[in-house]
Amino acid sequence: MRLAFGTRLQLLSLIMSLVPAIASAGVINNVLLQWRDQSDKCEEGSQTDVDAMMHIAMFEAINSIAGKYTPFTVRITARPGSSMDAAAATAAHDILVKLCADQKSAWDSALKSQLALIKDSVSRENGASVGRQAAAAILAVRATSKAEGKDPFMSSATAGVYVPTIRQVGMIWARQAPWVMKKYDEVRPPAPPALKSATWLRDYNEIRNLGSKAGKVRSAEQSDIGLFWASRDVRLVLRQLIGLPGRSLVDDARFLALAEMAWADSYVAMMDGKYAYNLWRPVTAIRGAAMDGNDSTSADPAWEPMVSTPWHPEYPCGHCLSAAAVGTVIDQEFGKKMPSIVVDQEKSMLRRYETAKEYIDEVAEARIMAGVHYRFSTNAGKAMGVSIGKLAFEKYFKPVRGMGRKG
């Protein structure tokens, strides 16, 4: 697997020049990514679901004008010449205003400035009308989808014994209504290996050595990828695939809608699995190996992972699941025609992927090197993500024969 470019800064301009330039899809320069950036300002707890709703609404609006794919709900009647940019921007705006009302003034300002770029008032208003209808339809479909409440504080300690006071996170996400799965536990993995199994011993020893903060046996590149993906997600990759030559606005809108649906469902499946099995993290297992019942493991009370351990159970690997879900959508969409993907870390570290599988596999390796996931957990996460990505492509937004128009 081809994992990386070097980390030399002077390579950045050369490598980034190989990435296809993002083309303007219309009057508004890449309306899809502009509103994706806007949605990042939303501080809604179920952010992935917000993003999915926004991108599906944008797709519905654009596709109602382009007529190229089957809709998520019902195709909206659009007047000839309706502006796709106005439709997409208005749909995104209306979703965010409803779900992130505290930022309404920012959303209003963004929409106003974008619509002002569309000089044909009839085309603009007709497109905006389609966008409003698309957003309303998606909001209606998801009106009861949100899992309400706060994550409960879980403790198995006896009275009087100290337990950490940091609340576990993500439990409530497991009951969010999924988009492509029929039920939250549709792709739940088998139970993790028993603590006396050969698989447990193998993966315990691997992460104890490779995931340690001391990093005595970890290579410089292994450390780099562990740190790189510790605080980054699939957005870095998705951005590289929007606005490519030969692709239309409706094609990109469909692709992002499928990717965001898969990403949202990956969170549902991840948290379902994590709290179904409640497996201890490596830092707990390695420090507490004396009580695991396995004579072949040895404890290290001072062991620390390379990065901070997330505040939820270990199994399955969430980063792996999300990367595989979105990566599978990428693979289904582009296949062997996928262009090279180049991402950088503050212009000091570069990663390049020739296939979606390279990206998926590197994210999985990164979580082992970071010291927060066992290999069996990364494998489970990848398998779950692949299933979700395939479900998204199999279920939604199919090409309509004889109805495709330029989008």
N, C-alpha and C positions, 0 to 999 in steps of 0.2 A: 504494500500500500504506500503510495506516495504521500508523505505527511506534511512536508514543509518546504518553504523557501528558507533562506537564512534570516538572520535578524539584523543584517546590516542596513542602516537607514538609507544609504545611497542607492539601494536597489528599488526603493519605493516608487520613484517616478517611472522607472522603466517597467516595472511589473504592473502598476496600475494602468499604464497606457495600453496594456493588453486586454483590459476589461472593456467590453463594449460600452460606448457612451450611452447614458440614459437619454432616450429621445423624448421630445415633447409629443405627447399623445394628442394634443389639441391646443386650444388657446391658453388654457391653464397648464403650465409646465408640470407634467406628471401629477395630476390631481390625486392619483391613488397614493403615492408616497407622501405627498404633502399632508393628506389627512391621516396617514399612518403616523407621521411625526406629531400631528396634533393630538392623536389619541394617547400618545405616551404621557401627556400631561394629566390625563385622567387618573385619579387615585382611587378608583373603585376597586374593592377587594378582589372581585372576580374579573381581573383585567382581561384575561384571555377570552372570556365570554363576550365582553364588551367589544373587543377587536373583531371577533367573529361576526357579531351582529352588524357592526359597521361595514365590514367588507362584503358581507352577503347583501346588505341593503344597497351598497354601491354597485355590486354586480347586477342585482335585480333591476336597478334603474338603468344602467348602461345597456343591459341585455334586452330590456323592453323596447329600446330604440333599435338596437342592432339585430335582434331576432335570431341570434346564432345558436343559442343553447336552450335547453329546457330550464324553466324557472324553478326557484325554490318554493314559491307559493303559487301565485297566479300571474300570468303575464299582464302587465299594465298596458293599456292602450296609449300609445304615444303618437302625437301628431307628426306628420312628415317634417323633417328638418329640425326636430327637437335637439337641443344641444346636449351631447353626452356629458360634457364637462359640467354643465350646470346641474344635470341630473345627479351625477356622482357626488359633487360637492354638497348639494342640498341634502341628499340622503345621509351622507356622513355627518353633516352638521346636526340634523334632526335626531339621529341616534345619540350623539354625544350630549346634546342639550338635555335629552331625557334622562340619560344614565349618569351624567356628570354635571349636574345643574350648577354646581358652584363655579364652573368655568364658563358659564353661558356667555359672558361678555367677550371672552377670547374667541369662542366659537363663532359668535355673531360677527365679530370683526374680520375673522379669517374668511368667512363666507362672503361678506360684503365686498372685500377687496378682490376676491376671485371672480365673483359674478360681474364686477365692473369691467373686467377684461373682455367680456363677451358683448360686443357692440350691437349685435342683432337682438333687439329687445324681444321680438316674438319667439325666436329660437331659444333665447335665454329663459323666458318665462315658461314656455312649454316644457323645456328640460327640467326646470326647477319643480314644476308640477309633478312630473314623473318621479323625481327624487323624493318629494314629500310623500307620495303614495307608497313608494317602495319602503321608506323608513317606517311608515305607519303599519304596513303589513308585517314587517319583521318584528316590530315591537309587540304587535298583537299576538303573533305566534309564540313569542318568548315571554309573555306577560306573567306566567306562573313558573318560569323555568329556574329562577334563582333560588339557591339554597340559602335560606335565611338563618340568622342566629350567629352566635360566636362559637369558636372552637372551645370545647370544654377543657378544663384543666384535668389532666389524668395523673393519678398518683396511686401507687400500690403500696406505699410506705405505711407502717403502723403509726399510731398516734404518738406524737412527740418527737418523731424522727425527721430530720431535715430532708427536704426534697428541693430540687432546683425550682426557682420561682418564675423562670421564663416560660411563658405559655407555649405549648406545642402549637404549630400552625398547620393549616391545610386540611384538617379533618372535615370541615364543612364542605370543602370543594368536592368531596367524594359523593355528595348527594345533589350536585348541580345536574340539571337535566342535560344529557349528552346531545350532540348534534348528529353524529353518524352511527354511534352505538345504539342498540335498542334499549340497553340497560347499563347502569354504571359499572356492573361487574362482568360485562360481556367478555372482556379479554383478560380477566383476572388470572394471574399466573399460578402455576402449582406452588405448593408450599416450598419455602426455602429448604436447602439440605439440612439434615439433622446435624447437631454439633459433634457427633461422633463419626460422621461420614468422611470418606476420602476427599470428596469435593470441598467440604468445609475446611478440612486441614490444608488442602492445597491453596485455596483462596485466602485463608487466614494468613498463612505464611507469606503469600505473595504481597498482600497489602501491608503487612507488617514491615516488610523490607522496602518495597517500592513507594509506599505512601507515607512513610515517616517524614516528619519535619526535618530531621537530621539529613535525610536524603543521601546516605552514604553509597548506595548502590544504584541510585537513579541517575540517568544521564542528564546532561544539560537540556537536551531537547525534550525529554520526558517531563522535566520540571517546567519547561516553557509551556507545553500544552496543558499541563495541569493547572497552571496559573491563568493561562489565556481563557479557558472555558469555565473557570470558576465563577466569573461574574458576567458572562456573555451568553446570548441565546441565539435562536434561529433568525432573528431579524437581520443580523449581519450577512447571512447567506441570502435570504429572500431579496434583499435590496439589489443584489447583483443581477437578479434575473428579471427585473422589471424594465420595460422600455427597450428591449433588445430589437435590433433590426428585423423586420419581417413579421413582427407580432403586433396585433391591434390592441386597442384599449380594452375591448371586451374580452380578448384572450387573457390579458394580464389581470383583469378584474376577476375573471373566473378562477385563474390560478391562485390568486391571493385569497379568494373566498374559500377554496378547498383547503389551502394550507392553514388558514386560521381556524377552520372547523376542526381539522385534524389536531391542531395544536391545543385548542380548547378541550377536546375530548381526551387528549393525553394527560391533562391535569386531573380530569375526573378519574380516569383509570389508574393513574399514579397514586392518588390519595386513597382510592378504594383499596388497592393492594397494600399500601403502607400500613394502614390502620387495621386491615384484616389480619395481618401477620405480626405487626409490631416488633420487627426484628431489631436487635441492638446494632448500633453503629460500631465501626471498627475501633474507635477510641475506647468505647465501653468494653467491647469484647477482648481487646488486647490487654487493657489494664485489669480486667476481671477474669482472665482466663483460668485462674485457679478454681473457679466455681462452674466451669463449663462441662465438667464430667469427662473431658477428653484428656487422657494422660499424655498425648503427643503434643499438646499445645503448652506453651510456657508464657506466663504473664510478664508484662513490662509496665509497672505502675507509673512510669514516667513518660510513656509513649505519647506522642502528639502527631496529629495529621498535618500535612503540609498546609492545608487551608482550613478555615473554620468549619466545623461540622454544622450542617443545616438543622433547624429545630423541628424535625419530624423523623419518623422511623426510617430505616435504611432500605427495605426491600419493597418494590423494585426501584431501580435507578431512574429518577425523574428526568434528569438531563438526557439520558440515553433514550428514554421513551419519547420525549418531545422531538429530539433530533431525528429519530427514526420515523416518527409519524410525518413530520414535514419533509424529511429527506425522501420518503417513499412517494409523497405527492410530487416532489421535484423529479424523481426518477420516472414516474408515470407520465408526467407532462413533457419532459425533454428527452428521456432515454439517453441514447448515445450521442444525441445532438446537444447535450448540455454543454455550455461554454465553460471554460476554466473559471473557477470562483476564487477570487483573491480578497482576503479580509486582513485588516491590520489593527494592531493594538497601539493606539496613539502614535501611529507612524514610526514605531520602533520595532515591531515584530510582525512578521507576515506569515500567513497560512495560505496555501493554495490547494485546491481540490479539483481533480479532473472528473470525478464521478460523485454521485450522491453517497455511494457506499463509503468512499474515502472519508467524507465528512462525518457520517454516522459513526464509523469505527473510531475515528480520532476522538470524538466527544466521549465515547465509552472508555477509551484508554485514559483520557484526561481525568475521569472521575476516580479511576484506580490510583493514578499517580498523585492525585490530590489527597488521597487517604480517606475518602469518605464513602466509597462503594467497593464491595467485593465483585470479583469477575462474574460469578453466577448471577449477581444482581444486574450487572450491565447487560448480560446476555438476555435475561428475562425482559428488561426494559426495551431492548432493541426489538425483540420478537413481538411484544405488545404494540410498539409503535408502528411496525410494519403492517400489522393487522389493521390498525386504525387508518393508516394512510391508504391502504387498499380499499377499505370500506368507503372512504370518502369518494374515491374515484369511481367506484362501482355504482354508487347510489345517486350522485348528483351531477347536474349541469351537463347533460349529454348533448352532443351536437344534434341539431335539428336538420334533417335532410330537406334541401330545397328552400330553406328559409334563411341561410346565412347571407348577411349583407355586410358591407364594409363597416368595421367597427374600430 
